[in-house]
Amino acid sequence: MLLTSRADGLRFLTQACNHGVAMDSRNLRNYIINPVCSLLSAGGLSAENILLGTAATESGMGRYLKQVKGPALSPWQVETRSADDIEHRYLPQFKPDLVPILQGLKLKNQNFLSTRNLLSLNILPPENLELYGNLYYSCAIARLLYLSKPEPLPDADDIWGMARYWKRHYNTRLGKGRPSQFVRAYKRYVVKGVR
């Protein structure tokens, strides 16, 4: 397939991702969420579980890396402007010690040959590459979105508490999600995924 424009490339990549399958919740926890939360010194079972529940609810545990009808990207369905707000306002003002850690997670700072190749294909605008194609960065942004809220996370085993917290602080009143959707997705992808 010949990709003749950035729009063609984005359509191809989105279609490929949108016909994929969900990620295994144990792998996502063990290889992405836990290490990222540890790097940010913002870990624990509550943090891991709410990030798993968020990915389960927002994207079918990574099945959709681009929101079907919207601008959000990654398994956590983060919008670029939310990531920019965390990176350029919240961190410098409230958590300046985390700025170099977040910067270190970016692919563009790793000098990967594959990153340069992705950018040269013009498949994605460079500002979206980190959210769309970098699980460590997008997980960090999702964790920092929760960390930016003064209310503590619910207990790790309180699924309904996490669902209400997700709705209040992540999906917000403007979002179409409902706590019951979080609970269903959590049970489907996280609880059943452990067996």
C-alpha positions as CSV (number, residue, x, y, z in Angstrom):
1,M,0.0,0.0,0.0
2,L,1.4,3.4,-1.0
3,L,0.9,6.1,1.5
4,T,0.8,9.4,-0.4
5,S,0.0,11.8,2.3
6,R,0.0,12.3,6.1
7,A,-3.8,11.9,6.1
8,D,-3.5,8.5,4.2
9,G,-0.9,7.4,6.7
10,L,-3.0,8.4,9.7
11,R,-6.1,6.6,8.2
12,F,-4.0,3.5,7.6
13,L,-2.5,3.4,11.0
14,T,-5.8,4.1,12.7
15,Q,-7.6,1.4,10.8
16,A,-4.8,-1.1,11.6
17,C,-5.0,-0.2,15.3
18,N,-8.7,-0.2,15.4
19,H,-9.0,-3.7,14.2
20,G,-6.5,-5.0,16.7
21,V,-7.0,-6.9,19.9
22,A,-6.8,-5.8,23.5
23,M,-3.5,-5.8,25.3
24,D,-3.0,-8.3,28.2
25,S,-3.6,-6.4,31.4
26,R,-0.8,-8.2,33.2
27,N,1.7,-7.2,30.6
28,L,0.5,-3.6,30.6
29,R,0.8,-3.5,34.4
30,N,4.2,-5.2,34.6
31,Y,6.0,-3.7,31.7
32,I,4.5,-0.2,31.3
33,I,2.4,1.0,34.2
34,N,4.5,-0.2,37.1
35,P,7.8,1.0,35.8
36,V,6.4,4.4,34.8
37,C,4.7,4.9,38.1
38,S,7.9,3.9,39.9
39,L,9.9,6.4,37.8
40,L,7.4,9.1,38.8
41,S,7.5,8.0,42.4
42,A,3.7,7.8,42.1
43,G,3.0,4.1,42.2
44,G,1.1,1.7,44.2
45,L,-1.7,-0.7,43.5
46,S,-4.4,2.0,43.5
47,A,-2.5,3.9,40.8
48,E,-1.9,0.8,38.7
49,N,-5.5,-0.3,39.0
50,I,-7.0,3.0,38.0
51,L,-4.6,3.2,35.0
52,L,-5.6,-0.3,34.0
53,G,-9.3,0.6,34.4
54,T,-8.8,3.8,32.4
55,A,-7.2,2.0,29.5
56,A,-9.9,-0.7,29.7
57,T,-12.7,1.9,29.6
58,E,-11.2,4.5,27.2
59,S,-9.8,2.2,24.6
60,G,-10.8,-1.4,25.2
61,M,-7.4,-2.0,26.8
62,G,-5.4,-0.5,23.9
63,R,-7.6,-1.8,21.1
64,Y,-8.1,1.8,19.9
65,L,-5.0,3.9,19.9
66,K,-7.0,6.8,18.4
67,Q,-10.4,7.9,19.6
68,V,-13.0,6.7,17.1
69,K,-14.7,10.1,16.9
70,G,-12.4,12.5,18.6
71,P,-8.8,13.8,19.1
72,A,-7.7,11.5,22.0
73,L,-4.7,9.1,21.6
74,S,-3.1,6.1,23.3
75,P,-4.7,3.3,25.4
76,W,-5.5,6.1,27.9
77,Q,-7.1,8.3,25.2
78,V,-5.2,11.4,26.2
79,E,-5.8,14.6,24.2
80,T,-2.8,16.6,23.0
81,R,-3.9,19.7,24.8
82,S,-4.2,17.8,28.1
83,A,-0.7,16.4,27.7
84,D,0.6,19.9,26.9
85,D,-1.1,21.3,30.0
86,I,0.5,18.6,32.2
87,E,3.9,19.1,30.5
88,H,4.1,22.9,30.3
89,R,1.9,24.1,33.2
90,Y,1.4,21.5,35.9
91,L,4.8,19.9,36.1
92,P,6.9,23.1,36.0
93,Q,4.7,24.7,38.6
94,F,3.9,21.9,41.0
95,K,6.3,19.0,40.2
96,P,9.4,20.5,38.6
97,D,11.5,17.4,39.7
98,L,9.4,15.3,37.3
99,V,10.1,17.5,34.2
100,P,13.4,15.7,33.3
101,I,11.9,12.3,34.0
102,L,9.0,13.0,31.5
103,Q,11.4,14.4,29.0
104,G,13.5,11.3,29.3
105,L,10.6,9.1,28.4
106,K,10.1,10.9,25.0
107,L,11.1,8.9,21.9
108,K,12.5,12.0,20.3
109,N,15.0,12.3,23.0
110,Q,16.2,8.7,22.6
111,N,17.7,9.2,19.1
112,F,16.0,6.0,17.9
113,L,16.5,5.4,14.2
114,S,12.9,4.1,14.1
115,T,11.6,7.4,15.5
116,R,13.3,9.4,12.7
117,N,11.8,6.9,10.2
118,L,8.3,7.3,11.6
119,L,8.6,11.1,11.4
120,S,10.0,11.0,7.9
121,L,6.9,9.0,6.7
122,N,4.7,12.0,7.7
123,I,2.1,9.5,9.1
124,L,1.6,11.5,12.3
125,P,2.2,15.1,13.2
126,P,5.3,15.2,15.4
127,E,3.4,16.5,18.4
128,N,1.2,13.4,18.4
129,L,3.9,10.8,18.0
130,E,4.6,10.5,21.7
131,L,1.0,10.0,22.7
132,Y,0.2,7.7,19.8
133,G,3.3,5.6,19.7
134,N,5.0,5.8,23.1
135,L,3.3,3.8,25.8
136,Y,5.7,5.0,28.5
137,Y,5.0,8.6,27.8
138,S,1.3,8.3,27.4
139,C,1.0,6.3,30.6
140,A,3.1,8.9,32.4
141,I,0.7,11.6,31.2
142,A,-2.3,9.6,32.3
143,R,-0.8,9.1,35.7
144,L,0.1,12.7,36.0
145,L,-3.4,13.8,35.0
146,Y,-4.6,11.8,38.1
147,L,-1.8,13.0,40.2
148,S,-2.7,16.6,39.5
149,K,-6.0,16.2,41.3
150,P,-5.9,16.9,45.1
151,E,-8.3,14.1,46.0
152,P,-6.5,10.9,46.8
153,L,-7.0,7.8,44.7
154,P,-9.6,5.3,45.9
155,D,-8.6,2.0,47.5
156,A,-7.1,-0.5,45.0
157,D,-10.0,-2.9,45.4
158,D,-12.8,-0.4,45.2
159,I,-13.9,-0.7,41.6
160,W,-16.9,1.6,42.0
161,G,-14.8,4.1,43.8
162,M,-12.3,4.1,40.9
163,A,-15.1,4.3,38.4
164,R,-16.5,7.5,40.1
165,Y,-13.0,8.9,40.4
166,W,-12.3,8.3,36.7
167,K,-15.6,10.0,35.8
168,R,-15.0,13.0,38.0
169,H,-11.4,13.6,37.2
170,Y,-10.6,12.0,33.9
171,N,-13.6,11.6,31.7
172,T,-15.2,14.6,33.5
173,R,-18.8,15.8,33.3
174,L,-18.2,16.8,29.7
175,G,-17.3,13.2,28.7
176,K,-19.8,10.6,27.5
177,G,-18.5,7.8,29.8
178,R,-20.4,6.5,32.8
179,P,-19.0,4.8,35.9
180,S,-20.9,1.6,35.0
181,Q,-18.9,1.5,31.8
182,F,-15.7,1.7,33.8
183,V,-16.9,-1.2,36.1
184,R,-17.8,-3.4,33.1
185,A,-14.6,-2.7,31.3
186,Y,-12.5,-3.3,34.4
187,K,-14.2,-6.6,35.1
188,R,-13.8,-7.7,31.4
189,Y,-10.2,-6.6,30.8
190,V,-8.5,-6.4,34.2
191,V,-10.3,-9.0,36.5
192,K,-10.9,-11.6,33.8
193,G,-7.5,-10.8,32.3
194,V,-5.8,-12.0,35.4
195,R,-7.2,-15.5,35.3
